[in-house]
Amino acid sequence: MNRMKDLPPMHLLRSEQMILVQLIIPVESAHDTVTYLAHLGLLQFKDLNSGKSAFQRTYANQVKRCGEMARKLRYFKDQTTKAGIQLAARPTTDKDFDLEELEVKFSEFEAELREIEVNSEKLNRRYNELTEFQTVLHKAGRFFNSHQSEANGRSRFVEDSDGEGAVLLEQEMQTDPAKQGRLGYITGLVAKSKSAAFERILFRATRGNLLFKQDVISGHVTDSTTGEKAVFVIFFSGDRAQSKISKICEAFGASRYPFPEDVSMQRQMLGEVAERLTELRTTLDAGNLHRDAVLKTIAYQLEFWISLVQREKAVYHTLNMLSIDITRKCLVAEAWCPLSASNQIQEALQRAAFDSNSQVGAVFHELQSKDLPPTYFKTNKFSGAFQDIVDAYGVGRYQEANPAVFTIITFPFLFAVMFGDWAHGIALLMASLYLILREKRLGSKKLGDIMEMAFGGRYIILLMSIFSIYTGFVYNEFFSVPFSLFGSSAYKCRELSCSDATTTGLLKSPSYTYPFGVDPVWHGSRSELPFLNSLKMKMSIVLGVIHMMLGIGLSYFNAKFFNNPLDIWYQFVPQVLFLGAMFGYLSLLIIIKWCSGSQADLYHVMIYMFLSPTADLGENSLFWGQRGIQVMLVLIAVVSVPWMLFPKPFILRKRHLEKLQGRAYGILGGTDLDSIDLDQEHEHDEEQLEEFEFGEIFVHQMIHTIEFVLGAVSNTASYLRLWALSLAHAQLSSVFYERVLLLAWSYQSIIIRLIGCLVFASATIGVLLVMETLSAFLHALRLHWVEFQNKFYQGDGYKFSPFSFSALNSDDDL
């Protein structure tokens, strides 16, 4: 740790140098000190009370009070949202405040709003009841007027199932005149959805001895739980029928209201109900105005209060992570911080002590620790997106080489190799520029998941589009159409047309070569596909070997940085030799073949290089002395495998035994007190020595060796996806252009041409600019995570997460 502390800052290549510091803070200034440090946002506190529950910690009561205040603020926010009141965009200030006064104010506001809510519910319930009663008086009055002659007769009625009329049931038995009387009736409302079942149960319970009339109310009388309601009037005869009907009404939740037969009484009741409704409406409006006034007062400061309570709760949570020293009346904190920020932290401690009028300032000093520090990179909006790609695989170990530095270039370039078409690149460039130029406006809006991902990776898309334009020029493809942008073709057609000619049917200019990219004459010829297949496949192998060699090279810098010569001599060197002897040599043969124009079969060369190293190459020979070099490369590849496997575990075992012997000799010759001090000094070292297991180390090294040897083949083959996706992209683009756009353009109808352009644009955007972009992105991601990063990147660290108020802006923390 001391050696690393003296090193210059590594910036993005290596994580910031971190130190573990101890803070001794007086109790009276602890709150202000942690608040200042939260504004600074450069300390990641360690939990020194991990053995205690949340209720056993020092500031558990304050956290509980902040939680209760947060609950009240959520209630205030819900009420303002329901009332349609906009929150005031008041900036957060750092003025002093009393937590108890704020707590009392919240309680008063809550009690007032609760009281308003309860009274409003009562008044609304009473208002709805009176409205229903008024409706019943109107509807039932019409029933009575239309059926008064029938209701006063001696007959019993039952409405048929369709509700279109009544069936008169004659009295079949003589009734004692003394027992004859008028029919009874019940009026009320029932939910419309239950009215059919309600009528059916009534009919069965009274055996049809009733008259049931109903009318659905439209609009102004509804219920939040039952929906629309219907007014009903039931005519019946007898006390038993009345009892049954009353119980059925209760079971169905029907509201029953009194209804006088006298017309004058009906008018009087209608007048009283209307007058009462007017009074209630006035009272409800006054209550709503008072509620809105209270909510507007709250809304003006609500955002400020939410931020304030969030911060207070976070401060007390952090204080609960500190251990308390009762004798010295201070709190002890341990935290990780960047070495470069130590001066800023000490200045913040001094300001906190001054503002809190503390007589004793906080003590800041560094601790020595063998714990692995967190990983911290200073990133901006450009480099942060690429760092997120790396961190999605795994957060880097402390100060190991950061792949994000190289990913900034290699990721969009490998994407472009698969996506190469400068027309599609221009479309991506326009989309990325739109996101970048409007980033302030878009950053303040709430976007969908897909748009949020695209906005976060806008600079990645920018570089991908630029590289796609470059590779599009290399492939000479604009919607699969070639252009002679850099001069005329180097080939001339003979008597055959160029589309029917092979390479032998074209005349190559001996003194002229197409300056940049693929010659446009290849497009449309019968040799186009074999030529591009060969070109892109060989190019994929060369790029893959370079990419993997870069990863192995970074493993050397990691080993050198951490002063680990074993990894240099017994991992880096044999890995470079093995990969170079096999696929590095293949890449060299590809370049020689391109430069010389040889017709050598590289498949034959590589296969018989291992099967028959001493055989004559014949026409597959590319340079003088090739056979001898191949024999030497095979021997190097064979020797590299045991070189990776055996030396490192045995050297580690030898070192372990030497340390054990040194410990034994060191204890001899000393006094008892010296041996006790020595034991205490090397207690941690003994624990590490006891953990050494030769079998485990050897198995781990064997797995690593096998993985690299097999991976050298599989990873190289994996880079052939560059060729496959590039070819698929070009063929899809060609199909859409020739089979859609040109086909539609061959017709003279403007409508067909417009439809063809629309289909071509939709296919290009949906398939080539969306699906193919996502496909190439994922394949480039895999090449970096698996083929590149596994050569040097451990990815088993943890991210630096400082305590900062800037991370408390979401409502989830309330």
C-alpha positions in Angstrom: 0.0 0.0 0.0 2.9 2.4 0.8 4.5 1.8 -2.6 1.3 2.5 -4.4 0.8 5.7 -2.4 3.9 7.2 -3.9 2.9 6.5 -7.5 1.5 9.4 -9.7 -2.2 9.4 -10.3 -3.4 6.9 -13.0 -6.6 8.7 -14.0 -8.7 6.5 -16.2 -6.0 3.8 -16.9 -5.9 2.7 -13.3 -8.3 3.5 -10.5 -7.7 6.3 -8.0 -5.4 5.6 -5.2 -7.4 5.0 -2.1 -6.5 5.3 1.6 -8.4 4.2 4.8 -8.7 7.1 7.2 -10.0 7.3 10.7 -12.0 10.3 11.9 -12.4 11.1 15.6 -15.3 13.5 15.8 -16.7 15.3 18.9 -20.3 14.4 19.6 -21.5 18.0 19.6 -20.2 18.6 16.1 -20.9 15.1 14.7 -24.0 16.0 12.8 -22.5 19.1 11.1 -19.3 17.2 10.3 -21.1 14.4 8.5 -23.3 16.9 6.7 -20.2 18.7 5.4 -18.7 15.4 4.3 -21.9 14.5 2.5 -21.8 17.7 0.5 -18.2 16.8 -0.4 -19.1 13.2 -1.4 -15.6 11.7 -1.1 -15.9 9.3 1.8 -17.2 5.7 1.8 -17.9 5.0 5.5 -17.4 1.5 7.0 -20.1 0.1 9.3 -18.4 -0.3 12.7 -21.6 -1.4 14.3 -22.4 -4.3 12.0 -23.0 -6.6 15.1 -25.8 -4.3 16.3 -29.4 -4.3 15.1 -31.0 -1.1 13.8 -32.7 -0.5 17.2 -29.5 -0.8 19.3 -27.7 1.9 17.5 -27.1 5.4 19.0 -29.2 7.4 16.6 -32.0 4.9 16.2 -34.6 7.3 17.6 -33.6 10.1 15.2 -33.9 7.7 12.3 -37.3 6.7 13.4 -38.4 10.3 13.7 -37.1 11.0 10.2 -39.0 8.0 8.9 -42.2 9.2 10.5 -41.7 12.7 9.0 -41.1 11.0 5.6 -44.4 9.2 5.9 -46.2 12.5 6.5 -44.4 14.1 3.5 -45.6 11.2 1.3 -49.1 11.8 2.6 -48.8 15.5 1.8 -47.5 14.7 -1.7 -50.4 12.3 -2.4 -52.9 14.9 -1.3 -51.4 17.6 -3.5 -51.4 15.3 -6.4 -55.0 14.3 -5.9 -56.0 18.0 -5.6 -54.1 18.8 -8.9 -51.8 21.4 -7.2 -48.4 21.8 -8.7 -45.3 21.7 -6.4 -43.3 24.9 -6.3 -39.8 24.6 -7.8 -38.1 26.1 -4.7 -34.4 25.5 -4.6 -33.0 23.6 -1.6 -31.1 25.8 0.9 -28.8 25.0 3.7 -30.3 27.3 6.3 -30.5 26.2 9.9 -33.7 24.5 11.1 -35.0 22.8 14.2 -36.0 19.2 13.6 -38.4 19.3 16.5 -40.1 22.5 15.1 -40.4 20.9 11.7 -41.8 17.7 13.3 -44.5 19.7 15.1 -45.4 21.6 12.0 -45.8 18.4 10.0 -48.0 17.0 12.8 -50.2 20.1 12.8 -50.6 20.0 9.0 -51.4 16.3 9.0 -54.0 16.7 11.8 -55.6 19.5 9.9 -55.7 17.6 6.6 -57.0 14.5 8.3 -59.8 16.4 9.9 -60.7 18.1 6.7 -60.7 14.7 4.9 -62.9 13.1 7.6 -65.4 16.0 7.5 -65.4 16.0 3.7 -66.1 12.3 3.6 -69.0 12.7 6.0 -70.5 15.6 4.1 -70.0 13.8 0.8 -71.7 10.7 2.1 -74.6 12.8 3.4 -74.8 14.7 0.1 -74.9 11.5 -1.9 -77.6 10.1 0.4 -79.8 13.2 -0.1 -79.1 13.1 -3.9 -80.3 9.5 -3.9 -83.3 10.4 -1.8 -84.2 13.2 -4.2 -83.9 10.8 -7.1 -86.1 8.2 -5.4 -88.8 10.9 -4.7 -88.9 11.8 -8.4 -88.8 8.3 -9.9 -91.1 6.7 -7.3 -93.6 9.5 -7.7 -93.9 8.6 -11.4 -94.5 5.0 -10.5 -97.2 5.8 -8.1 -99.0 8.1 -10.5 -98.9 5.6 -13.4 -99.9 2.6 -11.3 -102.1 4.1 -8.6 -105.3 2.5 -9.8 -103.6 -0.9 -10.0 -101.8 -0.6 -6.6 -105.1 0.1 -4.8 -106.9 -3.0 -6.2 -107.3 -6.4 -4.6 -105.1 -8.1 -7.2 -101.5 -9.1 -6.9 -99.1 -8.4 -9.6 -95.7 -9.8 -10.7 -93.6 -8.3 -13.5 -92.6 -10.8 -16.2 -88.9 -11.6 -16.9 -88.6 -9.1 -19.8 -89.9 -6.2 -17.7 -92.4 -5.2 -20.5 -95.7 -5.5 -18.5 -97.5 -7.1 -15.5 -99.5 -10.3 -15.3 -102.7 -10.1 -13.2 -103.2 -13.0 -10.9 -106.8 -13.5 -9.9 -107.8 -14.3 -6.4 -108.7 -18.0 -6.5 -109.9 -18.2 -2.9 -112.3 -16.1 -0.9 -110.7 -13.6 1.5 -112.3 -12.5 4.7 -113.2 -8.8 4.1 -112.0 -8.0 7.6 -108.5 -9.1 6.7 -108.4 -7.3 3.4 -106.1 -4.2 3.4 -104.0 -1.9 1.2 -100.7 -3.1 -0.4 -97.5 -2.1 1.2 -94.5 -0.7 -0.7 -90.7 -0.2 -0.3 -88.7 2.3 -2.3 -84.9 2.6 -2.7 -81.8 2.1 -4.9 -79.8 -0.9 -5.8 -76.7 -1.4 -7.9 -77.6 -1.8 -11.6 -75.3 -4.9 -11.8 -77.3 -6.6 -9.0 -80.8 -5.6 -10.1 -81.5 -8.7 -12.2 -80.5 -11.1 -9.4 -82.3 -8.8 -6.8 -85.5 -9.1 -8.8 -85.2 -12.8 -9.2 -84.6 -13.5 -5.5 -87.6 -11.3 -4.5 -89.8 -13.2 -6.9 -88.8 -16.5 -5.5 -89.0 -15.4 -1.9 -92.6 -14.1 -2.2 -93.7 -16.7 -4.8 -94.5 -14.0 -7.2 -96.8 -12.1 -4.9 -95.3 -8.6 -5.6 -95.0 -5.9 -8.1 -91.4 -4.8 -8.9 -90.8 -1.6 -10.9 -87.3 -0.2 -11.6 -85.6 2.5 -13.6 -81.9 3.0 -14.2 -80.5 6.3 -13.2 -78.1 7.8 -15.7 -75.2 9.9 -14.7 -75.5 11.9 -11.5 -76.1 9.0 -8.9 -73.3 6.5 -9.0 -71.1 4.7 -6.5 -67.4 4.1 -6.6 -67.8 0.5 -5.7 -71.0 -0.5 -7.4 -71.2 1.9 -10.3 -74.6 2.9 -11.7 -77.7 2.4 -9.6 -81.4 1.8 -10.3 -84.4 3.1 -8.4 -86.9 0.4 -7.5 -90.4 0.3 -6.0 -91.8 -3.0 -4.6 -95.5 -3.5 -3.9 -96.3 -6.4 -1.6 -99.0 -7.7 0.7 -98.5 -8.8 4.3 -96.0 -8.4 7.1 -94.1 -11.7 6.3 -93.5 -10.5 2.8 -92.3 -7.1 4.1 -89.8 -8.9 6.5 -88.5 -11.0 3.7 -88.1 -8.1 1.3 -86.3 -6.1 4.0 -83.7 -8.8 4.6 -83.1 -9.3 0.9 -82.5 -5.5 0.5 -79.9 -5.7 3.3 -78.2 -8.7 1.7 -77.9 -6.9 -1.7 -76.8 -3.6 -0.1 -79.9 -1.8 -1.4 -80.6 1.7 0.1 -84.2 2.1 1.3 -85.8 5.5 1.5 -89.2 6.6 2.9 -91.8 7.8 0.4 -95.2 9.4 1.3 -98.2 8.6 -0.7 -99.6 12.1 -0.3 -98.6 14.3 -3.2 -98.4 17.4 -1.0 -96.0 15.6 1.4 -93.9 14.5 -1.6 -93.6 18.1 -2.7 -92.7 19.3 0.8 -90.0 16.6 1.1 -88.5 17.5 -2.3 -88.3 21.1 -1.3 -86.6 20.3 2.0 -84.1 17.9 0.3 -83.3 20.5 -2.3 -82.7 23.2 0.3 -80.5 20.8 2.3 -78.5 19.9 -0.8 -77.8 23.5 -1.5 -76.5 24.0 2.1 -74.3 20.9 1.9 -72.9 22.0 -1.5 -72.0 25.4 -0.1 -70.3 23.7 2.9 -68.4 21.3 0.7 -67.1 24.1 -1.5 -65.9 26.0 1.5 -64.2 22.9 2.8 -62.5 22.3 -0.5 -61.3 25.9 -0.7 -59.8 25.6 2.8 -58.2 22.3 1.9 -56.6 23.8 -1.2 -55.3 26.8 0.7 -53.6 24.4 3.2 -52.2 22.3 0.4 -50.9 25.3 -1.5 -49.1 26.4 1.7 -47.6 22.9 1.9 -46.8 22.6 -1.8 -44.7 25.8 -1.7 -42.2 24.1 0.7 -42.8 20.4 0.0 -39.9 19.8 -2.3 -37.6 21.6 0.1 -38.9 19.5 3.1 -38.6 16.3 1.2 -34.9 17.0 0.4 -34.3 18.1 3.9 -35.8 15.0 5.5 -33.9 12.8 3.0 -30.7 14.4 4.0 -31.3 14.2 7.7 -32.3 10.6 7.5 -29.2 9.8 5.5 -27.0 11.7 8.0 -28.3 9.8 11.0 -28.0 6.5 9.1 -24.3 7.3 8.6 -23.9 8.4 12.2 -25.3 5.0 13.2 -22.3 3.4 11.3 -19.9 5.2 13.6 -18.7 3.7 16.9 -19.1 5.9 20.0 -16.5 6.5 22.6 -18.4 7.4 25.8 -15.3 8.3 27.9 -14.0 10.8 25.4 -17.4 11.9 24.2 -16.6 11.4 20.5 -17.5 9.3 17.6 -15.0 7.2 15.7 -15.4 6.7 11.9 -13.4 4.7 9.4 -13.8 5.4 5.7 -12.2 5.0 2.3 -11.3 8.1 0.4 -9.2 9.0 -2.6 -5.6 10.0 -1.7 -6.0 13.2 -3.8 -9.0 14.3 -1.7 -7.4 14.2 1.7 -6.8 18.0 1.8 -10.4 18.7 0.8 -11.7 16.4 3.6 -9.5 18.1 6.2 -10.7 21.5 5.1 -14.3 20.3 5.4 -13.6 19.0 8.9 -12.2 22.4 9.9 -15.2 24.3 8.5 -17.6 21.9 10.3 -15.9 22.5 13.6 -16.0 26.3 13.1 -19.6 26.4 12.2 -20.7 24.1 15.0 -18.7 26.2 17.6 -16.9 23.1 18.7 -14.0 23.7 21.0 -12.2 20.6 19.7 -11.9 19.8 16.0 -12.1 16.4 14.3 -9.0 14.3 14.1 -8.0 13.0 10.7 -5.3 10.3 10.2 -4.6 7.5 7.9 -4.8 3.8 8.9 -2.8 0.9 7.5 -5.1 -1.9 6.2 -4.8 -5.1 4.3 -8.4 -4.9 3.1 -8.9 -4.5 -0.6 -9.8 -0.8 -1.3 -12.8 0.1 -3.5 -12.3 0.9 -7.1 -12.9 4.5 -8.1 -12.6 6.1 -11.6 -13.2 9.8 -12.3 -15.5 9.7 -15.3 -17.5 12.3 -17.3 -20.6 12.0 -19.4 -18.4 10.7 -22.3 -16.2 8.1 -20.6 -18.9 7.1 -18.1 -20.9 5.2 -20.7 -17.8 3.1 -21.7 -17.0 2.5 -18.0 -20.5 1.2 -17.5 -20.0 -1.4 -20.2 -16.9 -2.7 -18.4 -18.6 -2.5 -15.0 -21.5 -4.5 -16.3 -19.1 -7.5 -16.6 -17.5 -6.8 -13.2 -16.0 -4.0 -11.3 -12.3 -4.0 -11.7 -10.0 -5.0 -8.9 -8.3 -2.1 -7.2 -5.8 -0.4 -9.6 -5.7 -3.2 -12.2 -5.6 -2.0 -15.8 -9.0 -0.5 -16.8 -10.3 -2.0 -20.1 -12.6 1.1 -20.6 -9.6 3.1 -21.9 -9.2 0.8 -24.8 -12.9 0.0 -25.1 -13.5 3.7 -26.1 -11.8 2.8 -29.5 -12.1 -0.9 -29.9 -15.8 -1.3 -29.0 -17.2 1.1 -31.7 -14.6 -0.1 -34.2 -15.5 -3.8 -33.9 -19.2 -2.8 -34.1 -18.4 -0.9 -37.3 -16.7 -3.9 -38.8 -20.0 -5.8 -38.5 -22.1 -2.8 -39.4 -20.1 -1.2 -42.2 -22.3 0.9 -44.5 -21.7 4.6 -44.6 -25.4 5.4 -45.3 -26.5 3.5 -42.2 -23.6 5.2 -40.3 -24.9 8.6 -41.3 -28.4 7.7 -40.0 -26.9 6.6 -36.7 -24.8 9.8 -36.6 -27.9 12.0 -37.0 -29.7 10.1 -34.2 -26.7 10.5 -31.9 -26.3 14.2 -32.7 -30.0 14.7 -31.9 -29.5 13.1 -28.5 -26.3 15.0 -27.8 -27.5 18.4 -28.9 -30.8 18.1 -26.9 -29.2 16.3 -23.9 -30.1 19.1 -21.4 -33.8 18.9 -22.4 -33.9 15.1 -22.7 -32.0 14.7 -19.5 -34.6 16.5 -17.5 -37.5 14.4 -18.9 -38.7 11.0 -17.9 -38.0 8.8 -20.8 -39.0 5.2 -21.6 -36.7 2.3 -20.9 -35.4 2.0 -24.5 -35.0 5.8 -24.9 -33.3 6.0 -21.5 -30.7 3.4 -22.6 -30.2 5.1 -26.0 -29.7 8.5 -24.2 -27.3 7.1 -21.7 -25.2 5.6 -24.6 -25.4 8.6 -26.9 -21.6 9.1 -27.1 -21.2 5.4 -27.8 -23.6 5.6 -30.7 -21.7 8.7 -31.9 -18.4 6.8 -32.1 -20.1 3.7 -33.5 -21.6 5.8 -36.3 -18.3 7.5 -37.1 -16.5 4.2 -37.3 -19.4 2.7 -39.4 -19.0 5.5 -41.9 -15.3 4.7 -42.1 -15.8 1.0 -42.6 -18.6 1.8 -45.0 -16.0 3.6 -47.1 -13.7 0.6 -46.8 -16.4 -1.8 -47.9 -17.6 0.8 -50.5 -21.2 0.4 -49.5 -24.0 3.0 -49.5 -27.2 1.0 -49.0 -25.2 -1.8 -50.6 -24.5 0.5 -53.7 -20.8 1.2 -54.5 -19.5 4.6 -55.5 -16.3 5.6 -57.2 -15.5 8.2 -54.5 -11.7 7.8 -54.6 -11.1 7.4 -58.3 -12.0 5.1 -61.2 -11.8 1.4 -61.0 -8.6 -0.5 -61.5 -10.4 -3.1 -63.7 -11.6 -2.9 -67.2 -14.3 -5.1 -68.8 -13.5 -7.3 -71.9 -16.1 -8.2 -74.4 -18.3 -9.6 -71.6 -20.4 -7.4 -69.4 -18.9 -6.8 -65.9 -21.8 -8.5 -64.2 -21.1 -11.7 -66.0 -17.4 -11.6 -65.7 -15.2 -13.4 -63.2 -11.8 -12.0 -62.1 -10.2 -13.6 -65.1 -12.8 -11.8 -67.3 -11.6 -8.4 -66.2 -8.4 -6.6 -67.2 -6.3 -5.3 -64.2 -4.3 -2.2 -64.7 -0.7 -3.0 -63.9 0.2 0.4 -62.7 -3.0 1.5 -60.9 -4.8 0.4 -57.8 -8.0 1.7 -56.4 -6.8 4.2 -53.7 -9.0 3.3 -50.7 -11.4 0.5 -49.9 -12.9 -2.1 -52.1 -12.9 -1.5 -55.9 -16.5 -0.8 -57.0 -16.2 -3.2 -59.9 -16.5 -6.2 -57.6 -20.1 -5.2 -56.8 -22.5 -7.2 -58.9 -19.9 -9.6 -60.4 -20.1 -13.3 -60.0 -16.9 -13.2 -57.9 -18.3 -10.6 -55.4 -19.3 -13.1 -52.7 -16.2 -15.3 -52.8 -14.0 -12.2 -52.8 -15.7 -10.4 -49.9 -16.0 -13.7 -48.0 -12.2 -14.2 -48.2 -11.4 -10.6 -47.5 -13.7 -10.2 -44.4 -12.8 -13.7 -43.0 -9.1 -13.0 -43.1 -9.5 -9.5 -41.8 -11.6 -10.8 -38.8 -8.8 -13.2 -37.9 -6.1 -10.5 -38.1 -8.2 -8.0 -36.0 -9.0 -10.8 -33.4 -5.4 -11.7 -32.9 -4.4 -8.0 -32.5 -7.3 -7.6 -30.0 -6.3 -10.7 -28.0 -2.6 -9.7 -28.1 -3.6 -6.3 -26.6 -5.3 -8.1 -23.7 -2.3 -10.3 -23.1 -0.1 -7.2 -23.2 -2.2 -5.5 -20.5 -1.6 -8.6 -18.3 2.1 -7.8 -18.4 1.5 -4.2 -17.3 -0.7 -5.5 -14.4 2.0 -8.0 -13.3 4.6 -5.3 -13.5 2.5 -2.8 -11.6 1.8 -5.2 -8.8 5.4 -6.4 -8.8 4.6 -10.0 -9.7 7.5 -11.4 -11.8 6.0 -14.9 -11.7 3.0 -13.8 -13.8 5.4 -12.1 -16.2 7.7 -15.1 -16.8 5.2 -18.0 -16.4 2.0 -16.5 -17.8 2.6 -13.5 -20.0 5.7 -14.9 -21.9 4.3 -18.4 -22.7 0.9 -17.0 -23.6 2.5 -14.5 -26.1 4.6 -17.3 -27.5 1.8 -19.8 -27.8 -0.7 -17.3 -29.4 2.0 -15.8 -31.6 3.3 -19.2 -32.8 -0.2 -20.3 -33.9 -2.5 -17.4 -34.8 0.1 -14.7 -34.9 1.9 -16.7 -37.6 -1.5 -17.2 -39.4 -2.1 -13.4 -39.4 1.4 -12.9 -40.8 0.7 -15.3 -43.6 -2.5 -13.5 -44.4 -0.7 -10.2 -44.7 2.1 -11.7 -46.8 -0.5 -13.3 -49.1 -2.4 -10.0 -49.5 0.8 -8.1 -50.3 2.3 -10.7 -52.7 -0.9 -11.9 -54.4 0.1 -15.5 -53.8 -2.4 -18.3 -54.4 -1.2 -20.4 -51.4 -3.8 -22.4 -49.5 -3.5 -21.2 -45.9 -5.8 -23.9 -44.6 -3.4 -26.5 -45.9 -0.4 -24.6 -44.5 -1.8 -24.4 -41.0 -3.2 -28.0 -40.8 0.0 -29.7 -42.1 2.1 -27.3 -40.0 1.2 -29.6 -37.0 0.4 -32.8 -38.8 3.6 -32.9 -40.9 5.9 -30.0 -40.0 8.8 -31.2 -42.1 6.8 -31.9 -45.3 7.6 -29.9 -48.4 5.2 -26.9 -48.8 5.3 -26.9 -52.6 3.1 -24.2 -54.2 1.9 -23.2 -50.7 5.3 -21.7 -49.8 5.1 -18.0 -49.2 8.7 -17.1 -48.4 12.2 -18.6 -48.1 12.8 -20.7 -45.0 9.2 -21.1 -44.2 9.4 -24.8 -43.4 12.2 -24.3 -40.8 10.3 -21.4 -39.2 7.2 -23.5 -38.9 9.0 -26.3 -37.2 10.4 -23.8 -34.7 7.0 -22.3 -34.1 5.5 -25.8 -33.4 8.2 -26.5 -30.9 7.6 -23.1 -29.2 3.8 -23.8 -29.0 4.4 -27.3 -27.5 6.9 -26.0 -24.9 4.7 -23.1 -23.9 2.0 -25.4 -22.4 4.2 -27.0 -19.7 5.9 -23.6 -19.2 2.5 -22.2 -18.2 1.5 -25.2 -16.1 4.4 -26.4 -13.9 6.8 -23.7 -12.8 4.5 -21.3 -11.0 2.9 -23.7 -8.5 6.2 -25.3 -7.6 7.9 -21.9 -7.1 5.1 -20.8 -4.9 5.4 -24.0 -2.9 9.2 -23.4 -2.5 8.6 -19.9 -1.3 6.0 -21.1 1.2 8.4 -23.7 2.7 11.2 -21.1 2.9 8.9 -18.7 4.8 8.0 -21.5 7.2 11.6 -22.3 7.8 12.4 -18.6 8.3 9.7 -18.3 10.9 11.1 -21.3 12.8 14.6 -19.9 12.8 13.5 -16.5 13.7 11.8 -17.6 17.0 14.9 -19.4 18.2 17.5 -17.4 20.2 15.0 -14.8 21.5 13.6 -14.3 25.0 10.1 -15.2 25.9 9.0 -11.5 25.7 10.6 -11.2 22.3 8.8 -14.3 21.0 5.5 -13.0 22.3 6.0 -9.6 20.5 7.1 -11.5 17.4 4.0 -13.7 17.5 1.8 -10.6 17.7 3.6 -8.9 14.9 3.3 -11.9 12.5 -0.1 -13.2 13.6 -1.7 -12.2 10.3 1.2 -13.6 8.3 0.8 -17.0 9.9 -2.9 -17.1 9.0 -1.9 -16.4 5.4 0.8 -19.1 5.5 -1.6 -21.7 6.9 -4.1 -21.0 4.0 -1.6 -22.1 1.3 -2.7 -25.4 -0.4 -0.4 -26.7 -3.1 -3.0 -29.0 -4.6 -5.5 -26.1 -4.9 -2.8 -23.9 -6.5 -1.8 -26.5 -8.9 -5.4 -27.3 -10.0 -6.1 -23.6 -10.4 -3.0 -23.2 -12.6 -4.0 -26.3 -14.6 -7.5 -25.0 -15.2 -6.0 -21.6 -16.3 -3.6 -23.3 -18.7 -6.2 -25.5 -20.3 -8.6 -22.6 -20.6 -6.0 -20.5 -22.3 -4.9 -23.2 -24.7 -8.4 -24.1 -25.7 -9.5 -20.5 -25.7 -6.8 -19.5 -28.1 -8.5 -21.6 -30.7 -12.1 -20.9 -29.7 -11.6 -17.2 -29.1 -9.9 -16.8 -32.5 -12.8 -18.6 -34.1 -15.2 -16.3 -32.2 -13.9 -13.3 -34.0 -15.2 -14.8 -37.2 -18.5 -13.3 -36.1 -17.1 -10.1 -37.5 -17.1 -11.6 -41.0 -20.5 -13.4 -40.6 -22.4 -10.3 -39.3 -20.8 -8.0 -41.8 -21.7 -10.3 -44.7 -25.3 -10.7 -43.3 -25.7 -6.9 -43.0 -24.5 -6.4 -46.6 -26.7 -9.0 -48.0 -29.8 -7.8 -46.2 -29.1 -4.3 -47.4 -28.7 -5.5 -50.9 -32.0 -7.5 -50.8 -33.9 -4.5 -49.5 -32.4 -2.2 -52.2 -32.8 -4.6 -55.2 -35.9 -6.5 -54.3 -37.9 -3.6 -52.8 -36.7 -0.2 -53.9 -35.5 -1.0 -57.4 -38.5 -3.4 -58.0 -41.0 -0.7 -57.0 -39.1 1.9 -59.1 -39.4 -0.3 -62.2 -43.1 0.5 -62.3 -44.4 3.7 -63.8 -47.1 4.1 -61.1 -46.4 6.8 -58.6 -48.4 5.0 -55.9 -46.3 1.8 -56.3 -43.2 3.8 -56.1 -44.3 5.6 -52.9 -45.3 2.3 -51.4 -41.9 0.8 -52.4 -40.1 3.8 -50.8 -42.2 3.4 -47.6 -41.5 -0.3 -47.4 -37.8 0.2 -48.0 -37.6 2.9 -45.4 -39.5 0.8 -42.8 -37.3 -2.3 -43.5 -34.1 -0.2 -43.3 -35.0 1.4 -40.1 -36.6 -1.6 -38.4 -34.2 -4.3 -39.5 -30.9 -2.7 -40.4 -30.9 0.4 -38.1 -32.6 -1.2 -35.0 -32.3 -5.0 -35.0 -28.9 -5.1 -36.8 -27.5 -2.3 -34.5 -28.6 -4.2 -31.4 -27.2 -7.5 -32.8 -23.8 -6.0 -33.7 -23.7 -4.2 -30.3 -24.3 -7.4 -28.4 -21.6 -9.3 -30.4 -19.1 -6.5 -29.9 -20.0 -6.6 -26.2 -19.3 -10.4 -26.1 -15.9 -10.0 -27.9 -14.8 -7.5 -25.2 -16.1 -9.4 -22.2 -15.0 -12.9 -23.2 -12.2 -12.7 -25.8 -10.5 -9.5 -24.6 -11.0 -9.0 -20.9 -10.4 -12.6 -19.8 -6.8 -12.2 -20.8 -6.0 -9.8 -18.0 -9.1 -8.5 -16.2 -10.1 -10.0 -12.8 -13.3 -7.9 -12.3 -13.7 -9.0 -8.7 -13.5 -5.6 -7.0 -16.2 -3.4 -5.6 -17.2 0.1 -6.6 -16.5 3.2 -4.6 -19.8 4.4 -3.2 -19.3 7.6 -1.2 -21.8 9.1 1.1 -23.2 12.0 -0.9 -26.3 14.1 -0.9 -26.3 14.2 -4.7 -27.3 10.5 -4.7 -30.5 11.3 -2.7 -32.6 12.9 -5.5 -35.0 10.0 -6.1 -38.3 9.6 -4.3 -37.4 6.0 -3.4 -35.1 7.3 -0.7 -38.0 9.2 1.0 
